[in-house]
Amino acid sequence: MKKSALLLAASFLASTALAVAQQAPASPTTSSSTTSTEAPATPKPACGGDLKTWLDGVAAEARADGIGDKGINELYQAQIDPKVLARDTSQGATFNQTFADFSRKLISDARLKKGREMLVKYADVFKKAEETYGVPGPVIAAFWGLETDYGAIQGNFDTLNALVTLSHDCRRPELFRPQLIALLKLFDQGVVNAQTTGAWAGEIGQMQMLPLDYLERGTDGDGDGRVDLQNSAPDAIMTAARMISDLGWQKGQPWLEEVRLTKDLPWEQAIRTNRLPHSKWAAWGVEGMNGPLGPDDGNASLLLPMGRKGPAFLSYPNFDVFVEWNKSIVYATTVAYFATRLAGAPAFELGNPDPGLSTDQMKELQTKLAARGYAMGKIDGVYGLATRDAVRTEQQRLGMPADSWPTVELLNKL
């Protein structure tokens, strides 16, 4: 099961205590993991009520799934953690940074330096990961650095309590209960123990893997006969490579390339899923940072994380893997950009973007868009996909450059 189909910012927020911006919409739908999720079409499991009664139901399900006493006995030691619920319900206030602010906070000189050192230190492991799964070392190292600062900050929430809390809560038990059952299986198999800690939403280890991913994709990278994603960097690297491969990585293909815009173009074409050949983008004035774009590959989309006046990138099908890992567009763009830096690319050119909206202004914008009939879901001030799409449509209607970037000018015109 894909990690990102379950959570949209949990591991990252828990392990680094930094905010994720431009999150996907908070109702439908990581990694790796940022929270806001796409609920599967399965019946909602039992939730709420007396904890002991509810635990009995989980235990019966676990036993039916082949989990023995070792795992089930640990279940009954769990407690509801109010801090987990507080973290889960208060994310929206932190998700309002621009790509420039967010990426510059996360991709410090020290983190870049450490990433390059890790690529050298574990060169043999990264080489094996690329040979086995086709994923380049800088891509794996970028996730590693942003998820846990290369294993240094893995989170201090009790993993069992976190998953019991989120599974017992009635908002999204269908997302978390399978992870709880998987955690009990890990206990039962002796892979991890009940003292395991990690992110507030249940991710574990240096790459912040959910229990199901640990079970299904855990890979022994150091040859000691066990998978330890908390303490073994080789295990974490190989497991992440397998995860990225399973998410659809195409070996030997690019993922993100900074470009320069030389003239106005049909801005409404700048949608991540709208892939066109280099020749089309070149005709519209898109250039590489060192000259003309390379030969056509037919699969490039224009990514403008801060509108037409800000940084510009061409993204390729492999970029979708970053989005699958974590649905937050700014997180996905940041980690993909970080991977290019670790691979040798220079820092991006900021340009002169229009200022973004404050959280209150974004809420006002969403309220106005909802009044015009757009399905905004919760008015939360988060610049997610639903808001982005509605902004682009309204910009077109109003005769403005439709680059999907919300501005004070658009707010006033609405």
Secondary structure, DSSP 8 states (H G I E B T S, - for coil): --GGGT-BBHHHHHHH-----S---SS----S-BS-----SS-----SS-HHHHHHHHHHHHHHTT--HHHHHHHTT----HHHHHHHHTGGGG----HHHHHHHHS-HHHHHHHHHHHHHTHHHHHHHHHHH---HHHHHHHHHHHHTTTT----EEHHHHHHHHHHSSSSHHHHHHHHHHHHHHHHHTSS-TT-EE-TTS-BTTTTB-HHHHHHH---SSSSSS--TTT-HHHHHHHHHHHHHHTT--TT---EEEEEE-S---GGG--TT--B-HHHHHHTTEEETTBS--S--S-BEEE-TT-TTS--EEE-TTHHHHHHH---HHHHHHHHHHHHHHTT--------------HHHHHHHHHHHHHTT----S--S---HHHHHHHHHHHHHTTS-------HHHHHH-
